[in-house]
Each structure stands twice: as structure tokens, then as C-alpha cells.
Amino acid sequence: MKTILFSLSILISTSLFSQNKKITEKIINFKTIEQNKKNVVFSKISSELNQSGVFSKITSEVNISFAITANNGNSKDYTSCEWNSFLSYNAMVSFIEQLSVIDIKKEKVVEYNNFVLKVKRNKVRIQFVNSKCIQQHKTHYFQESCNRTFSFILTNDQKQQLITQMGVLLNNQKSVKK
């Protein structure tokens, strides 16, 4: 009986130490200017991966990704929806690069694997591919599930604010990775 308890305690302690540590840090949040306003939050997720299974600062490496979450309010015309989208470090770098290069005065469409940028009437519409509403609510009389995609519109001021804050963060991360 003692050997079973001893082996079980070793198994549980190793599994606890080998888990990833995830730290989420909010970077920027803003409200969109659409008719159905959304609260959009960009966050950085740092997870520490242990290669040996035992916690050690020497053998661990930090993996960085980004989460973009949004929700909108409930009104008589719209139901409340929530969206989550995750981008890797490289995908976020390409997202910020394309957002900074795009001219807001010319109509243009930029498509990538994870996102689509459309410029129309001096505004940028951002749509994240493969992201649907996660609220699990019904939208129609025949109880169809909500499948609205995650998209929002940025003004030029919001675009510049997003580029500067994310650019500073990405440049800091690039210098740390080298």
C-alpha cells in the first residue's frame, strides 16, 4: 500500500511541475465605431515550456503568442456575441507590418492565412479567418447557431495607436529573442 501511495505522489508531483505556466498581459483595448460597437482587447500570452519535465529556469524557453478577444453589447437589434482569435508571434508581426504599410486613402484588400484587411472609405476592416462566435446562442426562429465571423472596423487614430503599441512590444520581443 505504501509503495502505491509513494508512486502515486511522485506521479502527481511530476505532472504538476511539468505543466506550462501561462501569463496573459493585456496590451491594448478599444471600442469600435460600428453600429454594433465591440470591445476589442489585444493580449500577449507568454507560456514557459519545460523540456526536461522538471521546473528549471535554465532549460525552459518562453513561447509568445497573442490573443485578440472581442464582445459586443446586447440590444434590441443585436444579440451579444464573443470572439477569440489567437496569432503566433510571426503572424502578429506580419499583421502589424501589413497594417502599418496599408494606405487608408486607397481601397485595397490584403489577405493572409489568419486575417484579411480591407480598406474602404478611410477605414480599415479587419477580419480574422476561422473565428466564429463562441457565445453558443441561437439567432433565428429555427434555432440556428450563431456563426458570425470576428471582424471589426478601425479608424486611422485607432490604427496608429495599435501599430505604435504593438510595434514597441514586438521590437522589445525581437531584441530579447536575439
C-alpha positions as CSV (number, residue, x, y, z in Angstrom):
1,M,0.0,0.0,0.0
2,K,2.8,2.4,0.9
3,T,4.5,1.7,-2.5
4,I,1.3,2.5,-4.4
5,L,0.9,5.8,-2.4
6,F,4.5,6.7,-2.9
7,S,4.5,6.1,-6.7
8,L,1.2,8.0,-7.0
9,S,2.6,11.0,-5.1
10,I,5.7,11.0,-7.4
11,L,3.5,10.8,-10.5
12,I,1.3,13.7,-9.3
13,S,4.2,15.9,-8.3
14,T,5.9,15.4,-11.7
15,S,2.8,16.2,-13.6
16,L,2.3,19.4,-11.6
17,F,5.9,20.5,-12.2
18,S,5.8,19.7,-16.0
19,Q,2.8,21.9,-16.7
20,N,3.2,25.1,-18.7
21,K,3.0,28.4,-17.0
22,K,0.9,30.8,-19.0
23,I,1.0,34.5,-18.3
24,T,-1.5,36.8,-20.0
25,E,-0.8,40.5,-20.3
26,K,-3.3,43.0,-21.7
27,I,-1.7,45.3,-24.3
28,I,-4.4,47.5,-25.7
29,N,-8.2,47.7,-25.7
30,F,-10.6,49.9,-27.6
31,K,-14.2,50.3,-28.8
32,T,-15.0,50.1,-32.4
33,I,-17.1,52.7,-34.3
34,E,-19.5,50.3,-35.9
35,Q,-23.3,50.4,-35.4
36,N,-22.9,47.4,-33.1
37,K,-19.9,48.5,-31.1
38,K,-17.4,45.9,-30.0
39,N,-14.9,45.9,-27.2
40,V,-11.6,44.6,-28.7
41,V,-8.7,43.5,-26.5
42,F,-5.2,42.6,-27.7
43,S,-3.3,40.5,-25.1
44,K,0.1,38.8,-25.0
45,I,0.3,35.2,-23.8
46,S,3.7,34.0,-22.6
47,S,4.0,30.3,-21.8
48,E,7.1,28.7,-20.3
49,L,7.8,25.3,-21.8
50,N,9.9,22.9,-19.8
51,Q,11.8,20.4,-21.9
52,S,13.0,18.2,-19.1
53,G,9.7,17.8,-17.3
54,V,11.1,19.3,-14.1
55,F,11.0,23.1,-13.4
56,S,14.3,24.7,-14.2
57,K,15.0,28.2,-15.4
58,I,18.0,27.1,-17.4
59,T,16.2,24.5,-19.6
60,S,12.9,26.4,-20.1
61,E,12.1,28.5,-23.1
62,V,9.4,31.2,-23.4
63,N,6.9,30.9,-26.2
64,I,4.9,34.1,-27.1
65,S,1.6,34.2,-28.8
66,F,-1.2,36.8,-28.9
67,A,-4.9,36.6,-28.2
68,I,-7.4,39.0,-29.7
69,T,-10.8,38.9,-27.9
70,A,-13.9,40.9,-28.5
71,N,-17.5,41.1,-27.3
72,N,-20.4,43.3,-28.2
73,G,-23.4,44.6,-26.1
74,N,-26.9,43.2,-26.2
75,S,-29.5,45.5,-27.8
76,K,-32.9,45.0,-29.4
77,D,-31.3,44.7,-32.9
78,Y,-28.2,42.6,-32.0
79,T,-27.5,39.7,-29.7
80,S,-24.4,39.6,-27.6
81,C,-21.5,37.7,-29.2
82,E,-18.0,36.9,-28.1
83,W,-14.9,36.0,-30.3
84,N,-11.4,34.8,-29.6
85,S,-8.6,34.6,-32.1
86,F,-5.0,33.5,-31.5
87,L,-2.0,34.6,-33.5
88,S,1.6,33.3,-33.2
89,Y,4.4,35.8,-32.8
90,N,5.3,35.6,-36.6
91,A,1.6,36.0,-37.6
92,M,1.3,39.1,-35.3
93,V,4.5,40.6,-36.8
94,S,3.1,40.2,-40.4
95,F,-0.3,41.6,-39.2
96,I,1.3,44.7,-37.8
97,E,3.6,45.1,-40.8
98,Q,0.7,44.9,-43.2
99,L,-1.4,47.2,-41.1
100,S,1.3,49.8,-41.0
101,V,2.0,49.6,-44.7
102,I,-1.6,49.8,-45.9
103,D,-2.8,53.2,-47.1
104,I,-6.1,54.3,-45.6
105,K,-7.0,56.6,-48.5
106,K,-6.8,53.8,-51.2
107,E,-9.2,51.0,-51.4
108,K,-7.3,47.7,-51.1
109,V,-7.7,44.1,-49.9
110,V,-4.9,42.2,-48.2
111,E,-5.4,38.5,-47.5
112,Y,-3.2,36.3,-45.3
113,N,-3.8,32.8,-43.7
114,N,-5.0,34.3,-40.4
115,F,-6.5,37.6,-41.3
116,V,-8.0,39.8,-44.1
117,L,-7.5,43.6,-44.2
118,K,-10.0,45.7,-46.3
119,V,-9.7,49.4,-46.8
120,K,-12.9,51.2,-47.7
121,R,-14.0,54.9,-47.1
122,N,-10.9,55.8,-45.0
123,K,-11.4,52.9,-42.6
124,V,-9.8,49.5,-42.2
125,R,-12.0,46.4,-41.7
126,I,-10.1,43.6,-40.1
127,Q,-11.5,40.1,-40.3
128,F,-9.9,37.1,-38.6
129,V,-10.2,33.9,-40.6
130,N,-11.5,30.7,-38.9
131,S,-13.0,32.5,-35.9
132,K,-16.7,32.3,-35.1
133,C,-18.9,33.4,-32.2
134,I,-18.2,31.3,-29.1
135,Q,-21.3,32.5,-27.2
136,Q,-23.3,29.4,-28.1
137,H,-26.5,31.2,-28.7
138,K,-29.3,30.8,-31.3
139,T,-30.0,33.5,-33.9
140,H,-33.0,32.5,-35.9
141,Y,-36.6,31.2,-35.4
142,F,-35.5,27.7,-36.3
143,Q,-32.7,27.8,-33.7
144,E,-29.7,28.0,-35.9
145,S,-26.4,28.5,-34.1
146,C,-24.7,31.9,-34.4
147,N,-21.8,31.8,-36.9
148,R,-20.8,35.4,-37.1
149,T,-17.1,35.9,-38.0
150,F,-14.8,38.0,-36.0
151,S,-14.4,41.3,-37.8
152,F,-14.2,45.0,-36.8
153,I,-13.5,48.4,-38.2
154,L,-10.6,50.7,-37.2
155,T,-10.3,54.4,-37.7
156,N,-7.0,55.9,-38.6
157,D,-6.3,57.0,-35.0
158,Q,-7.1,53.5,-33.6
159,K,-4.9,52.0,-36.3
160,Q,-1.9,54.2,-35.4
161,Q,-2.4,53.6,-31.7
162,L,-2.4,49.8,-32.3
163,I,0.6,50.0,-34.6
164,T,2.7,52.0,-32.1
165,Q,1.9,49.9,-29.0
166,M,2.2,46.6,-30.8
167,G,5.3,47.8,-32.6
168,V,7.1,48.7,-29.4
169,L,6.2,45.4,-27.8
170,L,7.3,43.4,-30.9
171,N,10.6,45.2,-31.2
172,N,11.3,44.5,-27.5
173,Q,10.5,40.8,-28.0
174,K,12.7,40.7,-31.1
175,S,15.7,42.1,-29.1
176,V,15.0,39.6,-26.3
177,K,14.9,36.7,-28.7
178,K,18.3,37.6,-30.3
